[in-house]
Amino acid sequence: MSQKAHEKGHHVERDTLDEGSRLDSVSVVQRAWTFLSNRGKTGLLRARGSVLSALQMTVAGVGAYAFAERVLGHQGPIFAAVAAMIALGFSREPQLRRVLEIALGCTLGILIGDLTLYVLGTGFHVAFFVVFVSVLLARILDPGPMFAMQMGLQALLVVMLPAPEGGPLTRSADAVVGGIIALIITVLTPKDPRRKPARDLERIADELATSLHETAAGVRDGDSRQAWHALIRCRSLQPKIDEATHATRSARELSQYSPTHRRHRHEARRLSDTVEQLDLAVRSMRIVSRRTTSMLDHGAIDSEGAMGLSAALDEVAEATTMLSQAVADPGAQTSRMTSAQNALGAAAASFHPQKLGAVTFEAETVVLLMRSLVIDLLEATGLSHDDATLYLPDLHTDHR
């Protein structure tokens, strides 16, 4: 009887193990399917956002090759296509200065190869010299490792491939053609150069408004963790600010030199000024959040001061949201920017320690730091520093 029970238990254990193995297999398949599905969706979204860039690269490469072959009469001008595609690069917002630098770098790399080939001839020692010099030149012109690799590869191909029928400098001429076509496509691109910097600025302002709301909630609830979360959020904004700075610089260059976007040059300049002031505002917000965290940890604010300061922080946050909406549409931002300016000015009028009931040294410090933040935001709306300070109450006046 005990043997049968033992056998039965053994069968049950084996069935349990088999069932567990099947469940593990199903789980592995589900995880793999989820992973592949997410990668596929991400790839499709990335491809959809890169249609214009892919079209630009295609036109640049094929157009440069066709021009060098049909117009200049060069045989197999592959370096024209290569130079055009590398100079244009695969980015949503080609930067004119970057395209020019890479175009010159590619041309110089091929020119070095052509001249070395003409003077020293072919051979592995010549290839070694040309590739070494080209890679060092690439590092001078561009910090990207991909550019150095491409330039070194082109120099190697110039030396190792047979010389074309048109002479030793034919490939250099092809590279010039490719670079010029890449520049023309960059200048005449139909994409609005203001779109990306405006989108970046909108996100930065929204995150800043969220940080202000979090800090206000922390003051209202006496919870320093919320103010600390606001500090972490502001610290994470720096890469976005750097990206926005890069995008506004690109927008200014394109609007300055492109005939199709020259009418946007004043708006591009205004976006550039806005990102500088928002950068300062985010830096000011980091200090505010850090000092607020310390104030709450030490209980250095009473209930009356907490209510006044949290309400003022929320008011600035709402005005910052209006600023976000204004920068989101550069073409029609004048009226919205004026509304954001008025809202920030109204909020600024309350930032006096006595008005907000800040009776401790730490609470007064937070209020004074918020004055600097509001000034940064007012300047982001287009006001000068002197005009922005007029909205703040005079600290030497008794507001009790």
Secondary structure as the mmCIF struct_conf table of DSSP 4:
data_model
#
loop_
_struct_conf.conf_type_id
_struct_conf.id
_struct_conf.beg_label_comp_id
_struct_conf.beg_label_asym_id
_struct_conf.beg_label_seq_id
_struct_conf.end_label_comp_id
_struct_conf.end_label_asym_id
_struct_conf.end_label_seq_id
HELX_RH_AL_P HELX_RH_AL_P1 SER A 2 ARG A 48
TURN_TY1_P TURN_TY1_P1 GLY A 49 SER A 50
HELX_RH_AL_P HELX_RH_AL_P2 VAL A 51 ALA A 66
HELX_RH_PI_P HELX_RH_PI_P1 PHE A 67 VAL A 71
BEND BEND1 LEU A 72 LEU A 72
BEND BEND2 GLN A 75 GLY A 76
HELX_RH_AL_P HELX_RH_AL_P3 ILE A 78 LEU A 88
BEND BEND3 PHE A 90 PHE A 90
BEND BEND4 ARG A 92 GLU A 93
HELX_RH_AL_P HELX_RH_AL_P4 LEU A 96 LEU A 120
BEND BEND5 THR A 122 GLY A 123
HELX_RH_AL_P HELX_RH_AL_P5 PHE A 124 LEU A 141
HELX_RH_AL_P HELX_RH_AL_P6 PRO A 145 MET A 160
BEND BEND6 LEU A 161 LEU A 161
HELX_LH_PP_P HELX_LH_PP_P1 PRO A 162 PRO A 164
TURN_TY1_P TURN_TY1_P2 GLU A 165 GLY A 166
TURN_TY1_P TURN_TY1_P3 PRO A 168 LEU A 169
HELX_RH_AL_P HELX_RH_AL_P7 THR A 170 VAL A 187
TURN_TY1_P TURN_TY1_P4 LEU A 188 LEU A 188
BEND BEND7 LYS A 191 LYS A 191
TURN_TY1_P TURN_TY1_P5 PRO A 193 ARG A 194
HELX_RH_AL_P HELX_RH_AL_P8 ARG A 195 ASP A 221
TURN_TY1_P TURN_TY1_P6 GLY A 222 GLY A 222
HELX_RH_AL_P HELX_RH_AL_P9 SER A 224 ARG A 235
TURN_TY1_P TURN_TY1_P7 SER A 236 LEU A 237
HELX_RH_AL_P HELX_RH_AL_P10 GLN A 238 TYR A 257
TURN_TY1_P TURN_TY1_P8 PRO A 259 HIS A 261
HELX_RH_3T_P HELX_RH_3T_P1 ARG A 262 HIS A 264
HELX_RH_AL_P HELX_RH_AL_P11 ARG A 265 ASP A 297
TURN_TY1_P TURN_TY1_P9 HIS A 298 GLY A 299
BEND BEND8 ILE A 301 ILE A 301
HELX_RH_AL_P HELX_RH_AL_P12 SER A 303 VAL A 327
TURN_TY1_P TURN_TY1_P10 ALA A 328 ALA A 328
HELX_RH_3T_P HELX_RH_3T_P2 PRO A 330 ALA A 332
HELX_RH_AL_P HELX_RH_AL_P13 THR A 334 ALA A 348
TURN_TY1_P TURN_TY1_P11 ALA A 349 SER A 350
TURN_TY1_P TURN_TY1_P12 PRO A 353 GLY A 357
BEND BEND9 THR A 360 THR A 360
HELX_RH_AL_P HELX_RH_AL_P14 PHE A 361 ALA A 380
TURN_TY1_P TURN_TY1_P13 THR A 381 GLY A 382
HELX_RH_AL_P HELX_RH_AL_P15 HIS A 385 THR A 389
TURN_TY1_P TURN_TY1_P14 LEU A 390 TYR A 391
BEND BEND10 LEU A 392 LEU A 392
HELX_LH_PP_P HELX_LH_PP_P2 PRO A 393 ASP A 394
TURN_TY1_P TURN_TY1_P15 LEU A 395 HIS A 396
BEND BEND11 THR A 397 THR A 397
#
